[in-house]
Amino acid sequence: GMVLTVDFTLAGQQLQGLDGGPDFSFNEAISLVIECEDQAEVDRLWDALTAQGGEPGPCGWLKDRYGLSWQIVPKALNEMLEDPDMEAARRAMEAMLKMGKLDVEELRGAFDGKTAVKTT
């Protein structure tokens, strides 16, 4: 018979996939967020997930070749956003909102107030 559910482990998390049948396809209502250790991991996952028909999106979001949405977030960004210095956290957030793939160095520069946030 057809498999309706599948259990799997991703990055130590137990997950279950459910086949909703032909009436349901992926949309932005389901997405996966991956917290990365560093820029190298961000780059590696971004490149892998946007390959073969995936597409990059804004603010660290992308769609893989199956149309599933992922957000690839460096751990450093979460630390900046939780910082007690709210002004610095705001600068990091504003920088993030202008990015596609997230750039730790640029986020850090904005957070530290060293780089002017790029406006396009």
N, C-alpha and C positions, 0 to 999 in steps of 0.2 A: 504494500500500500504506500501512499504518499506520506512523507515525513511532515508532520505539522509543527512540531517543536524541536529545537535543537539546543542543547546546553553546551556552553563553551566558556573558556576562561581567557580574558584579555587583560594583560598587564596585572594579573593577580585578582581581577574582579570576576566573580561568577556572573555570567549573563545567560539569558535565554532568548532565543530567536523564535518568533511565532509566525507561521505562514497565515496571513490574513486573506489569502485567496486573491483572485484577479481584480477584485474591486479596489484594492488598496495598493498604492505605490508609495515610495518614499517621498516625503516632502519635509519642509522645515519643522514640522511638528515633532520629528524625531531627529536628534543630533547627538553626536558623541563629542565630548570635550577631553582632550588629552593634555595633561600638564607635563611639560618637558623639563628636564634637568638644565639644559643649556641651549645655546644657539645651534650647536651642531645637531642636536636631536630635533629641534624645530625644523632645520633645513632638510634633514634626512626624511622625516615623516611627511613634510610638505611636498617634497619632490616625489616621494613614493605614491602619495595619495592623489596628487594632481596628474600623475602619469597616465598614459593610455586613455585619454578622453575625460580625465577629471578636469575641473576648472577652479582656478583661484578666485576667492571672493574677498570682501572687505574685512578688516578688523580681525585677521587671523582665521577667518572662516574659509572653507573650501568645500567643493563637492567632489566626491570620488567618481570613478567611471560608472558606478551604479546609481549615481544621483543621491547618495547619502551625504548629509551635511556633517562636517567635522569642524571643530575649532581647535587649533593647535596653539597652545598657550605656554610661554615659558614661565616656569615657577617664579622667576624674578619679578614678572609683572604682578602676580598675585601679592607678592611681598610688598611691592611698591604701593599697590592700591590699598593695602591694609595698614600702611605706615601712619603713625599718629600725625605726621606733618601733612595736613589735608591739602595745603596749597601744592606741595610736591606731588602728592597722589593725583591731584586734578591735572597737573601738567603731563604726568605719565598717561593718564586716561585720554587726554586730548590728543597726545601723540599717537596713541594706539588707534584712535578713531580715524586717523588719516592713513593708516597703513593697510597693506594687503597682508602679506606674510609679516609676522611680527619680528622686529629687529631689536634684540636685547640692548645692544649698545646705544641705539638711538633712543629707546625708552629710558635708559639710565641717564642719558644726557639731558633729556627733557625733565626727568624727575629731579636731577641735581640742579636744574636751571642753567646748565651750561650751553645747551643748544637751543636756539630759537626754534619753536615748533614750525615745521615747514608748512606753508600754506600754498596750495596749488590753485 
